[in-house]
Amino acid sequence: MNWRGWGDPDKARELPEPVVKLLQDLFGIREIPAVELGEVRLTPPALPKGARERLAAVVGEAHVRDDHETRVRHTRGKSTPDLMRMRAGDGSAAPDVVVSPGSHEEVLDLLAACEAARLAVVPFGGGTSVVGGLTPERTGFAGVVALDLARLDRLLAVDADSMIATLEPGLRAPEAERLLAEHGLTLGHFPQSFEYATLGGFAAARSSGQASAGYGRFDDMVAGLKVATPRGTLDLGRAPKSAAGPDLRQLVLGSEGAFGVITELRLRVRPRPVRQAYEGWRFDSFAQGSAALRALAQRGPLPTVLRLSDETETMIGLAKPDAIGQDAPGGCLAVLGFDSLQESEPRAEGARAVLAAHGGTPLGEEPGTAWAHGRFSAPYLRDSLLAAGATVETLETAGFWANLPRLYDAVRLALLGALGSPLVMCHISHVYETGASLYFTVVTNADLPGWEQAKREVNAAIVAAGGTISHHHGVGRDHRDAYAAEIGPLGVEILRGVKERLDPAGILNPGVLVP
C-alpha cells in the first residue's frame, strides 16, 4: 500500500486537463507537494524497559519491527484527513513497534504481555480504515503496538456440504478469492477496498460489498468466528441459526478491534459464477431512479449489483472512474450486474422490465462494463485530486425508504452550509426491502480544520435526520460522538460494560468505537 495514498503507487495517474481546469475555476486550487517517506516526522520508539524483549519472546525477533519505514506504513488509515497529515510528514500517530503474530495462541500471549506493560494494541489488517480506526488514544499508555495480522493468512478448511469455509483474518480479499476459486467457490464480497483489505477487517467493520444485492453484506456471511481477548478466547457460532440467547457474534462484528482480535472466520461461501455481465440504465431524476430500485428491492427480481448515481455524480462521470470528465448520458445513471449462477436470464429480463416500467431507459452494456472495469479506481482518483490541491472525501449513511429523501437533503444542506460551494455527489450503493444506503463524495478547497468541522456538522445532520452514522465504513474515532447520539446513553453504557469485561485495562484500540 502507498503510505501516503491508496494502493499501488504505479497506478496513480494525473487528472485529465478538463478536470484540472474545472477544479481551478470552481475552487482556485493549487498543487500541494508531499514529503518523501524518509521525511515523515516520527518520535523515537518508546517502550517500557524489557517490553520489546517480551514481545519478541512470543513471536520471535524477526516479527517485531520498529524501523522507520515499517512504523510509517502502519500509521493511520486512508481517510482524507489521514492522507493529508501523512503527505505533510506528520507521523505523530505512528506505533512504537509493529508485531506480527502467527497463531491464535500468540495473539493471546501478546495481549497478556501488552496488558502487563500497559501498551495500547491496534489490530492492523489492510490499513484501509477511512474513519480514524487506526489512530488510538495514547494518553495513559506506555506505548502503542500495531498488531499486524498478515501472517494469519491461510484457508484452513472447506466444508462443501455446508458451504462454509474457514479462513484466517489476515488474508487479503484477492488472495481469499484465489484460494476459494480452487474449490469452485466465492465469497462474492467486493467492496471498493477489495484489492487491499483483509477478511478480518471486513468483519470488524461490518463491510458491505458492491455485489451486496446478490450476496449480502459481510456480516451476513459470518457463520462463526474465534476471537482473542485479554480475558481469553471467544469461539462463537455452531449452527446456521439459533435461539440460544442473544447472538454474541454481533458483539464482535463491527467492534473494530475494541473488544478483541479476530483470529479465525467461518464464512458462508457460494458457487463461483462462470460469467458476469453489467449494463447501464438512465433515469430522468434521482427520485425516479430511487423508486425503481425500491421496486426491485421489495418485489424483485434483484440483480447481483444494483446502484444509482444522482444527477451531479452522473454529470461528472464519477460512476465511471476510469472515464472521469468524459461525456455522460445526463439524468441519473443506474448500473446493474448479473452473475450467471446468481441470476438466470428470466430474472435479468424481469429486472429490466421493472426498470422500464418506472421510466428507465436502457443504455446497453457499455456504461455497466465501464463501471465494473473502474470500480476499484476511485481511491486513486482521490489521490490525484489531493495532489492537485483539492480536498475530496467520502461519507455514507443509510435510512428507510420513506426517510431517504429527507436524509439526502439533510446531508447536502449540511455540506453546503459548512463548506460554501463544494461539489457534492451521491449514489445509492446498497438496497434492502426497507431502505437503502447513500454514499456521498465531496470535493472542496477546505483545509483540514475546515473539513473536520464540516464532518462534525454532517454527522449531527445525519443523526438529526434519522439516518445511521455509518452503513459500512464503521465508527472509528471520526463517528464516535455521533454514534453515541445514535444509540443513546443506555446503549453507551452497554458498550462500556462489554469493553470493561473483555478488556478491563482498555488496551484494545483505545479511543475507537466506544464513546
Residue pairs with C-beta under 8 A, 6 or more apart in sequence:
1 7
1 73
1 126
1 127
1 128
1 196
2 8
2 9
2 12
2 383
3 37
3 40
3 72
3 73
3 75
3 86
4 34
4 35
4 37
4 83
4 86
4 87
5 12
5 83
5 87
5 379
5 380
5 383
5 386
6 78
6 196
6 379
6 380
6 382
6 383
7 195
7 196
7 379
7 380
11 377
11 380
12 380
12 383
12 384
13 380
13 384
14 384
15 23
15 324
15 381
15 384
15 385
15 388
16 324
16 325
18 325
19 324
19 325
20 388
22 325
23 29
23 385
23 388
23 389
23 390
23 443
26 421
26 423
27 390
27 443
27 444
27 445
28 445
29 388
29 389
29 390
29 445
30 389
31 387
31 388
31 389
32 87
32 386
32 387
32 388
32 389
34 87
34 88
34 387
35 87
35 88
35 89
37 68
37 69
37 72
38 68
39 89
40 68
40 72
40 75
40 86
40 89
40 90
40 91
41 89
41 90
41 91
41 92
42 68
42 71
42 72
42 91
42 94
43 92
43 94
45 66
45 71
45 96
45 97
45 143
46 96
46 142
46 143
47 96
47 97
47 117
47 119
47 142
47 143
48 117
48 118
48 119
48 142
48 143
51 113
51 117
51 119
51 142
51 143
52 64
52 66
52 97
54 113
54 116
54 117
55 64
55 97
55 99
55 110
55 113
55 114
55 145
56 63
56 64
58 99
58 101
58 106
58 109
58 110
58 113
59 99
59 100
59 101
59 102
59 106
59 110
63 99
63 100
63 101
63 102
63 151
64 97
64 98
64 99
64 100
65 97
65 98
65 99
65 100
66 96
66 97
66 98
70 98
71 91
71 94
71 95
71 96
71 97
71 98
72 86
72 91
72 94
73 127
74 94
74 95
74 98
74 124
74 127
74 134
74 146
74 148
75 86
75 91
75 93
75 94
75 95
75 134
76 82
76 85
76 86
76 93
76 132
76 134
76 135
77 127
77 128
77 129
77 130
77 131
77 132
77 133
77 134
77 135
77 476
78 127
78 128
78 129
78 130
78 379
79 129
79 130
79 131
79 132
79 393
79 478
80 382
80 386
80 391
80 392
80 393
80 451
81 132
81 393
81 448
81 451
81 452
81 478
82 130
82 132
82 135
83 383
83 386
84 386
84 391
84 448
85 92
85 93
85 448
87 386
93 134
93 135
95 122
95 144
95 145
95 146
96 119
96 143
96 144
96 145
97 143
97 145
97 146
98 124
98 145
98 146
98 148
99 110
99 145
99 146
99 147
99 148
100 147
100 148
100 149
100 150
100 151
101 107
101 110
101 147
101 149
101 151
101 152
102 151
102 152
103 152
103 263
104 226
104 228
104 233
104 263
104 264
107 147
107 228
107 261
107 263
108 228
108 232
108 233
110 121
110 145
110 147
111 121
111 228
111 229
111 230
111 261
111 507
111 508
112 230
113 119
114 120
114 121
114 145
114 507
115 230
115 505
115 507
117 142
117 143
118 140
118 141
118 142
118 505
118 507
119 141
119 142
119 143
119 144
119 145
119 507
120 136
120 137
120 138
120 141
120 143
120 144
120 145
120 507
120 508
120 509
120 510
121 144
121 145
121 147
121 257
121 261
121 507
121 508
121 509
122 134
122 136
122 144
122 145
122 146
122 147
122 257
122 509
123 147
123 149
123 200
123 204
123 257
123 261
123 262
123 508
123 509
124 134
124 146
124 147
124 148
124 149
125 149
125 169
125 170
125 197
125 198
125 199
125 200
125 201
125 204
126 172
126 193
126 196
126 197
126 198
126 201
127 134
127 196
128 193
128 196
128 197
128 201
129 201
129 205
129 474
129 476
130 394
130 473
131 470
131 473
131 474
131 475
131 476
131 477
131 478
131 479
132 476
132 477
132 478
132 512
133 205
133 256
133 257
133 474
133 475
133 476
133 477
133 509
133 512
133 513
135 476
135 477
135 511
135 512
136 144
136 509
136 510
136 511
136 512
137 510
137 511
138 144
140 506
140 510
141 507
141 510
147 261
148 170
149 168
149 169
149 170
149 198
149 200
149 261
150 170
151 170
152 168
152 169
152 170
152 171
152 200
152 263
153 168
153 170
153 171
153 172
153 175
154 167
154 168
154 171
155 165
155 166
155 167
155 168
155 171
155 176
155 179
155 180
156 166
156 167
156 168
156 264
157 165
157 166
158 164
158 165
158 166
158 180
158 183
158 185
158 269
159 165
159 166
160 183
163 185
163 268
163 269
163 270
164 223
164 266
164 267
164 268
164 269
165 180
165 183
165 185
165 266
165 267
165 269
166 264
166 265
166 266
166 267
167 176
167 179
167 199
167 264
167 265
167 267
168 199
168 200
168 263
168 264
168 265
169 198
169 199
169 200
169 201
169 203
169 262
169 263
169 264
169 265
170 198
170 199
170 200
171 179
171 198
171 199
172 195
172 196
172 197
172 198
173 187
173 189
173 190
173 193
173 194
173 195
173 197
173 198
173 199
173 202
174 194
174 195
176 187
176 199
177 186
177 187
180 186
180 187
180 269
180 272
181 272
184 271
184 272
185 269
185 270
185 271
185 272
186 269
186 270
186 271
186 272
186 273
187 215
187 221
187 267
187 269
187 270
188 209
188 211
188 214
188 215
188 216
188 270
188 304
188 339
188 342
189 202
189 207
189 209
189 211
189 215
189 218
189 221
190 209
190 210
190 211
190 375
191 197
191 202
191 207
191 208
191 209
191 210
191 472
192 210
192 375
192 376
192 378
192 379
193 201
193 207
193 379
194 209
194 376
195 376
197 207
199 265
199 267
200 262
200 265
201 207
202 218
203 218
203 219
203 222
203 225
203 252
203 253
203 262
203 265
204 252
204 253
204 254
204 255
204 256
204 257
204 262
204 474
205 254
205 256
205 472
205 473
205 474
206 217
206 218
206 219
206 253
206 254
206 472
206 474
207 217
207 218
207 219
207 472
208 217
208 218
208 429
208 430
208 437
208 471
208 472
209 215
209 217
209 218
210 305
210 307
210 375
210 429
211 304
211 305
211 337
211 339
212 430
213 297
213 302
213 303
213 304
213 305
213 306
213 430
213 431
214 302
214 303
214 304
214 305
214 337
214 339
214 342
214 343
215 221
215 270
215 304
215 342
217 430
217 472
219 253
219 254
220 268
221 267
221 268
221 269
222 237
222 249
222 253
222 265
222 266
222 267
222 268
223 237
223 240
223 266
223 267
223 268
224 235
224 236
224 237
224 238
224 249
224 265
224 266
225 234
225 235
225 236
225 237
225 249
225 252
225 262
225 264
225 265
225 266
226 233
226 234
226 235
226 236
226 262
226 263
226 264
227 233
227 234
227 235
227 236
227 252
227 259
227 260
227 261
227 262
227 263
228 260
228 261
228 263
229 259
229 260
229 261
229 502
229 503
229 508
230 502
230 503
230 504
230 505
230 507
230 508
231 501
231 502
231 503
231 504
234 248
234 252
234 260
236 248
236 249
236 252
237 249
237 266
251 259
251 498
252 259
252 260
252 262
254 474
254 475
255 513
256 474
256 475
256 476
256 509
256 512
256 513
257 508
257 509
257 512
258 499
258 503
258 508
258 509
258 512
258 513
258 514
259 498
259 499
259 502
259 503
259 508
260 502
260 503
260 508
261 508
270 341
270 342
271 341
272 341
273 339
273 340
273 341
273 342
274 340
274 341
275 339
275 340
276 304
276 337
276 338
276 339
276 340
276 372
277 337
277 338
277 340
277 348
277 365
277 368
278 305
278 335
278 336
278 337
278 338
278 365
278 368
278 369
278 371
278 372
279 335
279 336
279 362
279 363
279 364
279 365
279 367
279 368
279 369
280 329
280 333
280 334
280 335
280 336
280 362
280 363
280 364
280 365
280 366
280 367
280 368
280 371
281 333
281 334
281 335
281 336
281 355
281 360
281 361
281 362
281 363
282 329
282 330
282 331
282 332
282 333
282 334
282 360
282 361
282 363
283 289
283 292
283 308
283 331
283 332
283 334
283 358
283 359
283 360
283 361
284 331
284 332
284 359
285 311
285 331
285 332
286 308
286 310
286 311
286 332
286 408
286 426
287 405
288 332
288 358
288 359
289 308
289 332
289 334
289 358
289 360
289 428
290 308
290 401
290 404
290 405
290 428
290 436
291 358
292 308
292 334
292 354
292 355
292 358
292 359
292 360
293 306
293 308
293 334
293 428
293 431
293 436
294 401
294 431
294 436
295 354
295 357
295 358
296 302
296 303
296 306
296 351
296 354
296 355
296 431
297 306
297 431
297 432
297 433
297 436
298 433
299 354
300 350
300 351
301 343
301 347
301 348
301 350
301 351
301 354
302 351
302 431
303 336
303 337
303 338
303 343
303 348
303 351
304 337
304 338
304 339
304 342
304 343
305 335
305 336
305 337
305 338
306 334
306 335
306 336
306 337
306 431
307 319
307 334
307 335
307 427
307 428
307 429
308 332
308 333
308 334
308 335
308 427
308 428
309 318
309 319
309 332
309 333
309 334
309 425
309 426
309 427
310 332
310 425
310 426
310 427
311 331
311 332
312 423
312 424
312 425
312 426
313 319
313 333
313 425
313 426
313 427
313 441
314 328
314 329
314 330
314 331
314 332
314 333
315 328
315 330
316 324
316 325
316 328
316 423
316 425
317 323
317 324
317 325
317 326
317 327
317 328
318 324
318 378
318 425
318 441
319 333
319 335
319 367
319 371
319 427
320 326
320 367
320 370
320 371
320 374
321 374
321 375
321 377
321 378
321 380
321 381
322 370
322 373
322 374
322 377
323 370
323 374
324 381
329 363
329 367
333 363
333 367
334 355
334 360
335 367
335 368
335 371
336 351
336 355
336 368
337 368
337 372
338 347
338 348
343 351
352 362
355 362
356 362
378 441
382 392
382 393
385 392
385 443
386 392
389 445
390 443
390 444
390 445
391 442
391 443
391 444
391 445
391 446
391 447
391 448
391 451
392 441
392 442
392 443
392 444
393 441
393 442
393 451
393 455
394 439
394 440
394 441
394 442
394 473
395 411
395 439
395 440
395 442
395 455
395 458
395 473
396 429
396 437
396 438
396 439
396 440
396 470
396 471
396 472
396 473
397 407
397 411
397 437
397 438
397 462
397 467
397 468
397 469
397 470
397 471
398 430
398 435
398 436
398 437
398 438
398 467
398 468
398 471
399 406
399 407
399 435
399 436
399 438
399 465
399 466
399 467
399 468
400 434
400 435
400 466
401 434
401 435
401 436
403 435
403 465
403 466
403 467
404 435
404 436
404 438
406 465
406 466
407 438
407 462
407 465
407 466
407 467
408 426
408 438
410 461
410 462
410 464
410 465
410 467
411 426
411 438
411 440
411 458
411 461
411 462
411 465
411 467
412 424
412 426
412 440
413 461
414 454
414 457
414 458
414 460
414 461
415 422
415 424
415 440
415 442
415 454
415 458
416 422
416 424
417 457
418 450
418 453
418 454
418 457
418 458
419 442
419 444
419 446
419 450
419 451
419 454
420 444
421 444
422 442
422 443
422 444
422 446
423 442
423 443
423 444
424 440
424 441
424 442
425 440
425 441
425 442
425 443
426 438
426 439
426 440
426 441
427 438
427 439
428 436
428 437
428 438
428 439
429 437
429 438
429 439
430 436
430 437
430 471
430 472
431 437
437 471
437 472
438 467
439 471
444 450
444 451
444 454
446 454
455 478
456 481
459 469
459 478
459 479
459 481
459 482
460 482
460 485
462 468
462 469
462 482
463 469
463 482
463 485
463 486
468 486
469 475
469 479
469 482
469 483
469 486
470 479
470 483
473 479
474 513
475 483
475 512
475 513
476 512
476 513
477 511
477 512
480 511
480 512
480 513
480 514
480 515
481 515
483 513
483 515
484 491
484 492
484 515
487 495
492 515
495 513
495 514
495 515
496 514
496 515
499 506
499 514
502 508
